[in-house]
């Protein structure tokens, strides 16, 4: 069995065919799914899906792009839900920032403030975290080392920054998705062997980051098996062994 640890099934692009999406996923042995809490506007749909389908779970959080929409009182009511397995997706993303220095400083500080607050929530409710980092490795590392999430978490869509590998010593795992199949993913391909197998998780980030050979199409959790196959080929281990190890890792972290 494979667990897709990061799949946006609450996205509107699955609204009309979610049953078929899950059916195709199961046909490829992807049998458990975690919906990351990235957008407050779709959180209720994620919860509804988790209540309808036995093997769908969700997390609660705010993507750094939506930091201004963070409402701890609203989120906190869902953190005790039996299907809530993490806090996030949260973190730091400096890829798209305003050009003026004053605005850059404001948005960076806002992201850090909301990130730290979500770490505190994770610690309060004894939950792991789903972390998003883009163009902000140093600041993210410093925040995580200072605030210290007690239950660790996963660096979603791991960006191949070697410094971040040190977080494995503090209960963090590394989510690898469709990017590993891209032709320009040399940095991630090169660093992949440095990730301990016991700290590796599979994810699609669907409907985004569709793996080869389906680039340009809507991503689906069924495609997790292409990611697993690519990783097993790169590492020189059996596909079934990789699936078993990464499933055990996900079970250990989230369930």
Backbone as JSON, one array per atom type, in Angstrom:
{
  "sequence": "XXXXXXXXXXXXXXXXXXXXXXXXXXXXXXXXXXXXXXXXXXXXXXXXXXXXXXXXXXXXXXXXXXXXXXXXXXXXXXXXXXXXXXXXXXXXXXXXXXXXXXXXXXXXXXXXXXXXXXXXXXXXXXXXXXXXXXXXXXXXXXXXXXXXXXXXXXXXXXXXXXXXXXXXXXXXXXXXXXXXXXXXXXXXXXXXXXXXXXXXXXXXXXXXXXXXXXXXXXXXXXXXXXXXXXXXXXXXXXXXXXXXXXXXXXXXXXX",
  "N": [[0.83, -1.21, 0.0], [0.38, 2.29, -0.68], [0.71, 5.54, 0.71], [-0.55, 8.65, 0.03], [0.72, 11.45, 1.11], [0.19, 14.11, 0.81], [-2.19, 15.67, -0.69], [-4.42, 17.59, -2.47], [-7.37, 17.07, -2.26], [-9.59, 18.51, -1.73], [-9.71, 20.46, -3.59], [-11.32, 22.33, -6.15], [-11.13, 21.18, -8.64], [-11.55, 18.49, -8.37], [-14.14, 18.19, -7.78], [-16.3, 17.18, -9.29], [-15.71, 14.52, -9.88], [-14.71, 12.96, -7.78], [-15.12, 10.39, -6.72], [-14.32, 8.66, -8.79], [-11.68, 9.46, -9.03], [-10.62, 8.56, -6.58], [-11.12, 5.84, -6.91], [-9.43, 5.15, -9.08], [-7.04, 5.69, -7.82], [-6.97, 3.73, -5.78], [-6.85, 1.47, -7.37], [-4.24, 1.56, -8.13], [-2.99, 0.94, -5.83], [-2.74, 3.05, -4.04], [-3.93, 3.96, -1.16], [-4.57, 5.5, 1.02], [-5.02, 8.85, 2.13], [-3.92, 12.21, 2.72], [-5.21, 15.34, 3.23], [-3.85, 18.44, 2.98], [-4.13, 21.36, 5.03], [-4.35, 24.11, 3.45], [-5.8, 26.25, 2.43], [-8.11, 28.26, 3.94], [-10.68, 28.56, 2.93], [-11.43, 26.17, 1.77], [-11.35, 24.32, 3.73], [-13.57, 23.23, 5.11], [-14.65, 21.55, 3.17], [-12.61, 19.66, 2.99], [-12.83, 18.48, 5.51], [-15.4, 17.43, 5.32], [-15.02, 15.51, 3.3], [-13.26, 13.81, 4.64], [-14.92, 12.77, 6.55], [-16.69, 11.38, 5.06], [-15.25, 9.44, 3.65], [-13.42, 6.66, 4.65], [-10.58, 6.44, 4.63], [-9.53, 8.95, 4.15], [-7.84, 11.72, 5.41], [-7.17, 14.81, 7.17], [-5.4, 17.97, 7.53], [-4.89, 20.99, 9.45], [-4.34, 24.3, 8.7], [-2.53, 27.22, 7.43], [-1.35, 28.26, 4.35], [1.7, 29.98, 3.61], [1.33, 32.09, 1.73], [-1.21, 32.88, 2.28], [-1.18, 34.02, 4.76], [-2.32, 36.24, 6.0], [-4.92, 35.5, 6.3], [-5.1, 33.94, 8.46], [-6.68, 32.51, 11.23], [-6.71, 31.71, 14.33], [-8.68, 30.96, 16.26], [-10.76, 30.01, 14.71], [-9.51, 27.83, 13.41], [-8.68, 26.23, 15.52], [-10.83, 24.84, 16.56], [-11.08, 22.61, 14.99], [-8.91, 21.01, 15.41], [-9.08, 18.97, 17.2], [-10.56, 17.1, 15.97], [-11.28, 13.75, 15.0], [-10.2, 12.9, 12.6], [-8.21, 14.67, 12.01], [-4.82, 15.04, 11.45], [-2.55, 16.58, 11.53], [-0.84, 19.81, 11.71], [-0.85, 22.43, 9.43], [-0.78, 23.0, 5.86], [1.97, 24.94, 6.45], [4.42, 27.58, 6.78], [7.25, 29.17, 5.28], [7.46, 31.27, 2.46], [9.17, 32.88, 0.13], [9.12, 33.35, -2.53], [7.38, 34.91, -4.08], [7.33, 38.07, -3.52], [6.63, 41.5, -2.58], [8.1, 44.32, -4.36], [9.1, 46.58, -3.05], [11.21, 47.46, -0.32], [10.24, 47.93, 2.29], [7.75, 46.7, 2.24], [8.5, 44.08, 1.69], [9.86, 43.39, 4.04], [7.72, 43.58, 5.83], [5.95, 41.51, 4.95], [7.55, 39.24, 5.19], [7.99, 39.19, 7.95], [5.35, 38.89, 8.81], [4.71, 36.35, 7.78], [6.54, 34.79, 9.26], [5.6, 35.23, 11.88], [3.0, 34.08, 11.8], [3.67, 31.48, 11.11], [5.16, 30.65, 13.37], [3.15, 30.8, 15.28], [1.49, 28.74, 14.42], [3.16, 26.59, 14.84], [3.18, 26.63, 17.61], [0.51, 25.91, 18.05], [0.56, 23.3, 17.06], [2.23, 22.11, 18.94], [0.68, 22.46, 21.22], [-1.51, 20.77, 20.72], [-0.26, 18.41, 20.32], [0.5, 17.49, 17.74], [1.97, 16.51, 14.58], [3.67, 18.43, 11.97], [3.02, 19.91, 8.74], [5.14, 21.21, 6.54], [5.81, 23.98, 4.48], [8.26, 25.21, 2.38], [9.82, 27.63, 0.5], [12.29, 29.21, -1.25], [13.24, 30.15, 1.17], [14.88, 28.87, 2.99], [16.91, 29.26, 5.01], [15.74, 31.05, 6.94], [13.51, 29.51, 7.6], [14.68, 27.24, 8.71], [15.9, 28.39, 10.95], [13.64, 29.3, 12.38], [12.35, 26.85, 12.92], [14.27, 25.53, 14.46], [14.38, 27.18, 16.64], [11.74, 27.31, 17.63], [10.97, 24.65, 17.77], [9.1, 22.18, 16.98], [7.35, 19.75, 18.7], [6.44, 17.23, 17.88], [7.66, 16.89, 15.49], [7.54, 16.58, 11.92], [6.8, 16.98, 8.4], [8.77, 18.03, 5.66], [7.25, 19.3, 3.2], [7.22, 18.72, -0.31], [10.06, 18.66, -0.59], [12.82, 20.79, -0.93], [15.41, 20.2, -1.66], [17.5, 21.44, -0.32], [20.44, 21.09, 1.31], [21.1, 21.8, 3.92], [18.71, 21.62, 5.3], [18.42, 18.94, 5.75], [19.42, 18.39, 8.21], [17.33, 18.6, 9.93], [16.21, 16.14, 10.18], [17.13, 14.98, 12.44], [15.52, 15.95, 14.35], [13.01, 14.87, 14.28], [11.89, 15.23, 11.76], [10.59, 14.55, 8.5], [10.89, 13.94, 4.92], [9.16, 14.99, 2.2], [8.66, 13.76, -1.0], [7.75, 14.33, -4.3], [6.16, 14.61, -7.52], [8.11, 16.21, -8.74], [10.53, 14.88, -8.71], [10.53, 13.39, -10.99], [10.93, 15.16, -13.01], [12.77, 16.58, -15.75], [14.53, 18.6, -15.12], [15.27, 18.26, -12.51], [17.74, 17.9, -11.23], [19.14, 18.66, -8.91], [17.55, 17.69, -6.78], [17.54, 14.97, -7.44], [20.25, 14.38, -7.06], [20.56, 14.77, -4.31], [18.85, 12.99, -3.18], [19.83, 10.32, -2.4], [20.97, 10.99, 0.03], [19.0, 11.28, 1.83], [17.69, 9.64, 4.53], [16.16, 6.47, 4.27], [14.28, 5.9, 6.17], [13.2, 8.31, 6.67], [11.73, 9.23, 4.59], [8.96, 10.29, 2.65], [6.1, 9.8, 0.51], [4.35, 11.79, -1.88], [1.9, 13.61, -3.81], [1.01, 16.25, -4.18], [-1.14, 16.84, -5.65], [-3.78, 18.73, -7.16], [-1.49, 19.66, -8.44], [1.92, 19.82, -9.81], [2.26, 17.58, -11.57], [3.51, 14.38, -12.32], [5.99, 13.12, -14.71], [4.74, 10.59, -16.8], [2.73, 12.48, -17.35], [2.75, 15.23, -17.52], [1.37, 18.49, -17.67], [-1.23, 17.75, -17.45], [-4.03, 17.34, -15.18], [-3.04, 16.51, -11.94], [-3.18, 13.45, -10.03], [-3.89, 11.36, -7.16], [-3.45, 8.7, -7.84], [-1.18, 8.72, -9.35], [0.93, 8.59, -7.65], [2.28, 6.22, -7.64], [3.96, 6.32, -9.84], [5.85, 8.11, -8.98], [6.93, 6.7, -6.82], [8.05, 4.57, -8.24], [10.02, 5.88, -9.74], [11.71, 6.84, -7.71], [12.52, 4.44, -6.53], [13.95, 3.35, -8.65], [16.03, 5.23, -8.88], [17.32, 4.93, -6.43], [17.98, 2.32, -6.43], [16.57, 0.21, -5.24], [14.05, -2.27, -4.46], [10.8, -1.76, -5.76], [8.55, -2.54, -4.23], [9.69, -2.66, -1.72], [10.35, 0.02, -1.25], [7.78, 1.15, -1.19], [6.73, -0.13, 1.06], [8.42, 0.8, 3.13], [8.06, 3.63, 3.04], [5.36, 3.81, 3.57], [5.23, 2.8, 6.17], [6.7, 4.82, 7.38], [4.97, 7.04, 7.06], [2.78, 6.14, 8.55], [3.92, 6.08, 11.06], [4.49, 8.78, 11.53], [2.03, 10.21, 11.21], [-0.17, 8.65, 12.06]],
  "CA": [[0.0, 0.0, 0.0], [1.04, 3.6, -0.7], [-0.04, 6.65, 1.3], [-0.27, 9.98, -0.53], [0.72, 12.26, 2.32], [-0.09, 15.53, 0.52], [-3.01, 15.72, -1.9], [-5.49, 18.59, -2.27], [-8.63, 16.52, -2.75], [-10.61, 19.53, -1.53], [-9.63, 21.38, -4.71], [-12.52, 22.32, -7.0], [-10.91, 20.35, -9.83], [-12.0, 17.13, -8.11], [-15.5, 18.27, -7.27], [-17.27, 16.4, -10.06], [-15.34, 13.12, -10.12], [-13.89, 12.51, -6.66], [-15.23, 8.93, -6.56], [-13.48, 8.04, -9.81], [-10.28, 9.77, -8.66], [-10.24, 7.64, -5.52], [-11.14, 4.49, -7.47], [-8.18, 4.98, -9.83], [-5.98, 5.67, -6.83], [-6.97, 2.41, -5.13], [-6.41, 0.5, -8.38], [-2.78, 1.63, -8.15], [-2.56, 0.65, -4.45], [-2.65, 4.26, -3.21], [-5.16, 3.65, -0.44], [-4.81, 6.42, 2.13], [-4.73, 10.19, 1.63], [-3.96, 13.33, 3.67], [-5.48, 16.64, 2.61], [-3.21, 19.5, 3.77], [-4.92, 22.57, 5.23], [-3.64, 25.25, 2.86], [-6.72, 27.35, 2.13], [-9.25, 28.23, 4.88], [-11.96, 28.53, 2.22], [-11.77, 24.8, 1.39], [-11.16, 23.44, 4.89], [-14.79, 22.48, 5.41], [-14.77, 20.46, 2.2], [-11.65, 18.62, 3.4], [-13.42, 17.79, 6.66], [-16.54, 16.65, 4.82], [-14.47, 14.34, 2.61], [-12.69, 12.89, 5.64], [-16.04, 12.14, 7.26], [-17.39, 10.51, 4.11], [-14.37, 8.35, 3.22], [-12.69, 6.14, 5.81], [-9.13, 6.58, 4.55], [-9.11, 10.33, 3.9], [-7.56, 12.49, 6.62], [-6.87, 16.21, 6.83], [-4.66, 18.79, 8.48], [-5.43, 22.34, 9.6], [-3.28, 25.31, 8.66], [-2.57, 28.28, 6.42], [-0.2, 28.43, 3.45], [2.29, 31.31, 3.85], [0.75, 33.11, 0.86], [-2.49, 33.3, 2.85], [-0.93, 34.26, 6.18], [-3.22, 37.27, 6.52], [-6.23, 34.89, 6.55], [-4.96, 33.04, 9.61], [-7.63, 32.75, 12.31], [-6.49, 30.57, 15.24], [-9.91, 30.52, 16.93], [-11.51, 29.21, 13.74], [-8.8, 26.58, 13.15], [-8.48, 25.41, 16.71], [-12.0, 23.99, 16.79], [-10.98, 21.39, 14.18], [-7.69, 20.28, 15.71], [-9.42, 17.79, 18.01], [-11.33, 16.19, 15.13], [-10.63, 12.44, 14.96], [-9.51, 12.7, 11.33], [-7.15, 15.67, 11.87], [-3.57, 14.35, 11.77], [-1.38, 17.48, 11.51], [-1.01, 21.25, 11.55], [-0.2, 22.85, 8.19], [0.56, 23.3, 5.4], [2.39, 26.28, 6.84], [5.86, 27.74, 6.64], [7.72, 30.42, 4.71], [7.6, 31.27, 1.01], [9.63, 34.19, -0.31], [9.22, 33.33, -4.0], [6.65, 36.05, -4.61], [7.26, 39.13, -2.52], [6.58, 42.84, -3.19], [9.4, 44.85, -4.75], [9.57, 47.6, -2.11], [11.87, 46.86, 0.83], [9.38, 47.99, 3.47], [6.71, 45.68, 2.09], [9.17, 42.78, 1.81], [10.08, 43.16, 5.47], [6.4, 43.36, 6.46], [5.39, 40.2, 4.6], [8.41, 38.22, 5.78], [7.7, 39.15, 9.39], [4.01, 38.34, 8.96], [4.81, 34.9, 7.55], [7.22, 34.19, 10.41], [4.7, 35.31, 13.03], [1.93, 33.09, 11.64], [4.35, 30.18, 11.14], [5.47, 30.34, 14.77], [1.89, 30.57, 15.98], [1.02, 27.4, 14.06], [4.03, 25.65, 15.57], [2.67, 26.6, 18.99], [-0.72, 25.12, 18.02], [0.95, 21.89, 16.91], [2.74, 21.67, 20.24], [-0.44, 22.43, 22.16], [-2.37, 19.63, 20.44], [0.59, 17.22, 20.14], [0.36, 17.06, 16.35], [3.09, 16.83, 13.69], [3.45, 19.57, 11.09], [3.29, 19.84, 7.3], [5.88, 22.45, 6.35], [6.05, 24.46, 3.12], [9.42, 26.1, 2.33], [10.26, 27.99, -0.85], [13.19, 30.37, -1.25], [13.31, 30.66, 2.54], [15.44, 27.76, 3.77], [17.63, 29.7, 6.21], [14.78, 31.56, 7.93], [12.67, 28.39, 8.04], [15.52, 26.42, 9.59], [16.08, 29.11, 12.22], [12.36, 29.28, 13.09], [12.09, 25.5, 13.4], [15.23, 25.2, 15.52], [14.07, 27.99, 17.81], [10.41, 27.0, 18.17], [11.04, 23.22, 18.04], [7.88, 21.37, 16.98], [7.6, 18.59, 19.54], [6.13, 16.0, 17.16], [8.3, 16.89, 14.18], [6.65, 16.83, 10.79], [7.35, 16.69, 7.07], [9.07, 19.14, 4.76], [6.5, 19.0, 1.98], [7.9, 19.08, -1.56], [11.42, 18.97, -0.14], [13.45, 21.63, -1.95], [16.78, 19.72, -1.92], [18.5, 22.21, 0.41], [21.13, 20.11, 2.17], [21.05, 22.25, 5.3], [17.46, 21.19, 5.9], [18.53, 17.52, 6.11], [19.73, 18.33, 9.64], [16.07, 18.53, 10.67], [15.86, 14.74, 10.4], [17.51, 14.66, 13.82], [14.5, 16.53, 15.24], [11.71, 14.28, 13.99], [11.33, 15.66, 10.48], [10.64, 13.69, 7.32], [11.06, 14.69, 3.68], [8.17, 14.6, 1.21], [9.13, 13.83, -2.38], [6.63, 14.13, -5.21], [6.36, 14.54, -8.95], [9.3, 16.94, -9.18], [11.64, 13.94, -8.87], [10.47, 12.84, -12.35], [11.16, 16.23, -13.98], [14.1, 16.54, -16.37], [15.39, 19.63, -14.52], [15.31, 18.03, -11.06], [19.05, 17.32, -10.95], [19.53, 18.89, -7.51], [16.82, 16.75, -5.94], [18.04, 13.64, -7.78], [21.56, 14.21, -6.46], [20.51, 14.75, -2.85], [17.95, 11.92, -2.76], [20.5, 9.26, -1.63], [21.38, 11.48, 1.35], [17.83, 11.21, 2.71], [17.5, 8.31, 5.12], [14.92, 5.84, 3.84], [13.34, 5.95, 7.3], [12.69, 9.68, 6.77], [11.2, 9.57, 3.28], [7.52, 10.17, 2.45], [5.62, 10.0, -0.85], [3.25, 12.74, -2.0], [1.69, 14.12, -5.17], [0.62, 17.66, -4.2], [-2.19, 16.94, -6.67], [-3.69, 18.6, -8.61], [-0.3, 20.34, -8.94], [3.18, 19.1, -9.95], [1.99, 16.29, -12.18], [4.77, 13.73, -12.7], [6.15, 12.48, -16.01], [4.54, 11.05, -18.17], [1.44, 13.17, -17.47], [2.95, 16.67, -17.39], [0.39, 19.29, -18.38], [-2.57, 17.29, -17.09], [-4.36, 17.39, -13.75], [-2.4, 15.45, -11.15], [-4.08, 12.63, -9.24], [-3.17, 10.5, -6.21], [-3.06, 7.45, -8.49], [0.14, 8.87, -9.94], [1.97, 8.41, -6.64], [3.08, 5.03, -7.93], [5.03, 6.71, -10.76], [6.87, 8.74, -8.14], [7.58, 5.61, -6.1], [8.87, 3.81, -9.18], [11.2, 6.68, -10.08], [12.61, 6.86, -6.55], [13.11, 3.1, -6.37], [14.96, 3.21, -9.7], [17.19, 6.07, -8.56], [18.01, 4.41, -5.24], [18.39, 0.94, -6.67], [15.91, -0.73, -4.33], [12.82, -2.8, -5.02], [9.61, -0.9, -5.67], [7.73, -2.98, -3.1], [10.4, -2.29, -0.49], [10.19, 1.46, -1.07], [6.39, 1.39, -0.78], [6.56, -0.61, 2.44], [9.14, 1.69, 4.05], [7.45, 4.96, 3.09], [4.06, 3.66, 4.23], [5.54, 2.7, 7.59], [7.1, 6.17, 7.82], [3.76, 7.87, 7.16], [2.01, 5.64, 9.68], [4.63, 6.48, 12.29], [4.4, 10.22, 11.75], [0.69, 10.79, 11.23], [-1.24, 7.81, 12.59]],
  "C": [[0.86, 1.25, 0.0], [0.12, 4.62, -0.03], [0.4, 7.94, 0.61], [-0.41, 10.97, 0.61], [0.42, 13.75, 2.07], [-0.85, 15.61, -0.79], [-4.23, 16.59, -1.64], [-6.81, 18.1, -2.85], [-9.8, 17.49, -2.54], [-10.62, 20.57, -2.64], [-10.86, 21.22, -5.6], [-12.37, 21.44, -8.23], [-11.29, 18.89, -9.63], [-13.49, 17.06, -7.76], [-16.47, 17.33, -7.98], [-16.91, 14.94, -10.26], [-14.49, 12.51, -9.0], [-13.96, 10.99, -6.5], [-14.34, 8.2, -7.57], [-11.99, 8.27, -9.54], [-9.8, 8.79, -7.59], [-10.2, 6.19, -6.02], [-9.85, 4.21, -8.24], [-6.99, 4.9, -8.88], [-5.85, 4.29, -6.2], [-6.5, 1.34, -6.11], [-4.9, 0.46, -8.51], [-2.19, 1.5, -6.74], [-2.24, 1.88, -3.62], [-3.97, 4.32, -2.45], [-5.44, 4.54, 0.78], [-4.3, 7.79, 1.7], [-4.81, 11.23, 2.76], [-4.15, 14.62, 2.88], [-4.85, 17.73, 3.48], [-4.11, 20.73, 3.87], [-4.18, 23.78, 4.72], [-4.51, 26.47, 2.68], [-7.92, 27.27, 3.08], [-10.6, 28.09, 4.18], [-12.38, 27.11, 1.84], [-11.64, 23.82, 2.55], [-12.4, 22.6, 5.18], [-15.01, 21.34, 4.43], [-13.81, 19.32, 2.55], [-12.22, 17.8, 4.55], [-14.57, 16.9, 6.21], [-16.06, 15.39, 4.11], [-13.92, 13.32, 3.6], [-13.78, 12.14, 6.4], [-16.8, 11.16, 6.36], [-16.57, 9.27, 3.76], [-13.44, 7.94, 4.36], [-11.21, 6.48, 5.79], [-8.65, 7.96, 4.09], [-8.97, 11.05, 5.25], [-7.22, 13.92, 6.21], [-5.98, 16.83, 7.89], [-5.26, 20.19, 8.48], [-4.28, 23.34, 9.6], [-3.48, 26.31, 7.55], [-1.25, 28.33, 5.66], [0.38, 29.83, 3.68], [1.77, 32.41, 2.95], [-0.54, 33.68, 1.43], [-2.37, 33.62, 4.34], [-1.91, 35.26, 6.79], [-4.62, 36.71, 6.82], [-6.22, 33.98, 7.77], [-5.9, 33.47, 10.74], [-7.55, 31.59, 13.3], [-7.75, 30.07, 15.92], [-10.75, 29.65, 16.0], [-10.85, 27.85, 13.55], [-8.8, 25.65, 14.35], [-9.65, 24.46, 16.97], [-11.92, 22.66, 16.04], [-9.79, 20.51, 14.57], [-7.93, 19.04, 16.57], [-10.24, 16.77, 17.22], [-10.57, 14.87, 14.97], [-9.87, 12.17, 13.67], [-8.43, 13.75, 11.06], [-5.83, 15.06, 12.34], [-2.37, 15.28, 11.83], [-1.82, 18.94, 11.51], [-0.23, 21.66, 10.31], [-1.12, 22.57, 7.02], [0.89, 24.75, 5.72], [3.9, 26.37, 6.69], [6.21, 29.11, 6.11], [7.9, 30.28, 3.2], [7.93, 32.68, 0.55], [9.7, 34.3, -1.83], [8.54, 34.54, -4.63], [6.46, 37.08, -3.51], [7.18, 40.48, -3.24], [7.99, 43.36, -3.48], [9.95, 45.85, -3.74], [10.09, 46.95, -0.82], [10.98, 46.85, 2.07], [8.31, 46.91, 3.41], [7.31, 44.28, 2.21], [9.36, 42.43, 3.27], [8.77, 42.85, 6.18], [5.9, 41.95, 6.21], [6.24, 39.06, 5.15], [8.11, 38.07, 7.27], [6.32, 38.57, 9.66], [4.03, 36.82, 8.8], [5.46, 34.2, 8.74], [6.31, 34.14, 11.63], [3.63, 34.22, 12.96], [2.5, 31.68, 11.66], [4.6, 29.76, 12.58], [4.2, 30.05, 15.55], [1.34, 29.18, 15.67], [1.9, 26.31, 14.67], [3.54, 25.51, 17.0], [1.37, 25.79, 19.07], [-0.4, 23.64, 17.92], [1.45, 21.33, 18.24], [1.61, 21.53, 21.26], [-1.28, 21.17, 21.99], [-1.59, 18.35, 20.13], [0.44, 16.63, 18.75], [1.65, 17.36, 15.57], [2.7, 17.96, 12.75], [3.72, 19.21, 9.63], [3.86, 21.19, 6.92], [6.11, 22.74, 4.87], [7.21, 25.46, 3.17], [9.78, 26.36, 0.88], [11.05, 29.28, -0.79], [13.33, 30.98, 0.15], [13.92, 29.61, 3.48], [16.09, 28.21, 5.07], [16.67, 30.17, 7.28], [13.92, 30.43, 8.47], [13.44, 27.51, 9.02], [15.65, 27.08, 10.95], [14.79, 29.11, 13.04], [12.12, 27.91, 13.7], [13.03, 25.11, 14.54], [14.92, 25.96, 16.8], [12.75, 27.57, 18.46], [10.21, 25.52, 18.46], [9.69, 22.51, 18.12], [8.12, 20.03, 17.67], [7.39, 17.27, 18.81], [6.75, 15.95, 15.77], [7.32, 17.2, 13.07], [7.32, 16.43, 9.49], [7.64, 17.99, 6.34], [8.44, 18.77, 3.42], [7.24, 19.51, 0.76], [9.33, 19.53, -1.26], [12.23, 19.63, -1.25], [14.92, 21.31, -2.21], [17.86, 20.59, -1.29], [19.15, 21.29, 1.45], [21.1, 20.51, 3.64], [19.83, 21.71, 6.02], [17.48, 19.71, 6.29], [18.82, 17.36, 7.6], [18.46, 18.19, 10.48], [15.62, 17.09, 10.9], [16.18, 14.31, 11.82], [16.47, 15.14, 14.82], [13.09, 16.08, 14.85], [11.09, 14.7, 12.68], [11.6, 14.66, 9.37], [10.68, 14.58, 6.08], [10.11, 14.14, 2.62], [8.69, 14.8, -0.2], [7.97, 13.47, -3.31], [7.05, 14.13, -6.66], [7.59, 15.24, -9.48], [10.47, 15.99, -9.45], [11.67, 13.34, -10.27], [10.8, 13.88, -13.41], [12.6, 16.15, -14.52], [15.06, 17.55, -15.74], [15.54, 19.46, -13.01], [16.65, 17.46, -10.6], [19.46, 17.48, -9.49], [18.84, 17.91, -6.58], [17.28, 15.33, -6.19], [19.38, 13.37, -7.08], [21.52, 14.08, -4.94], [19.65, 13.6, -2.32], [18.66, 10.81, -1.97], [20.93, 9.68, -0.22], [20.21, 11.49, 2.34], [17.71, 9.79, 3.23], [16.17, 7.74, 4.66], [13.85, 5.91, 4.92], [12.76, 7.34, 7.49], [12.06, 10.15, 5.46], [9.69, 9.33, 3.21], [7.17, 10.42, 0.98], [4.43, 10.96, -0.85], [3.08, 13.11, -3.47], [1.56, 15.63, -5.22], [-0.43, 17.89, -5.28], [-3.25, 17.95, -6.2], [-2.48, 19.26, -9.24], [0.84, 19.35, -9.16], [3.01, 17.68, -10.5], [3.29, 15.64, -12.67], [4.79, 13.33, -14.18], [5.57, 11.07, -15.88], [3.26, 11.85, -18.4], [1.56, 14.68, -17.32], [1.94, 17.42, -18.25], [-1.04, 18.89, -18.11], [-2.79, 17.44, -15.59], [-3.69, 16.23, -13.02], [-3.46, 14.71, -10.34], [-3.28, 11.77, -8.27], [-2.75, 9.16, -6.8], [-1.64, 7.51, -9.02], [1.27, 8.75, -8.92], [2.85, 7.22, -6.99], [4.17, 5.31, -8.96], [6.19, 7.34, -10.0], [7.65, 7.67, -7.38], [8.5, 4.82, -7.01], [10.15, 4.56, -9.53], [12.2, 6.68, -8.93], [13.28, 5.51, -6.37], [14.18, 2.86, -7.43], [16.22, 3.99, -9.36], [18.0, 5.52, -7.4], [18.46, 2.96, -5.4], [17.81, -0.04, -5.68], [14.6, -1.18, -4.96], [11.66, -1.83, -4.78], [8.77, -1.25, -4.44], [8.37, -2.61, -1.77], [10.24, -0.81, -0.2], [8.78, 1.78, -0.58], [6.17, 0.99, 0.67], [7.2, 0.35, 3.43], [8.44, 3.03, 4.17], [6.07, 4.91, 3.74], [4.25, 3.55, 5.74], [5.93, 4.06, 8.16], [5.89, 7.06, 8.03], [2.9, 7.44, 8.33], [2.62, 6.12, 10.99], [4.46, 7.96, 12.59], [2.97, 10.7, 12.0], [-0.36, 9.96, 11.97], [-0.82, 7.03, 13.83]]
}
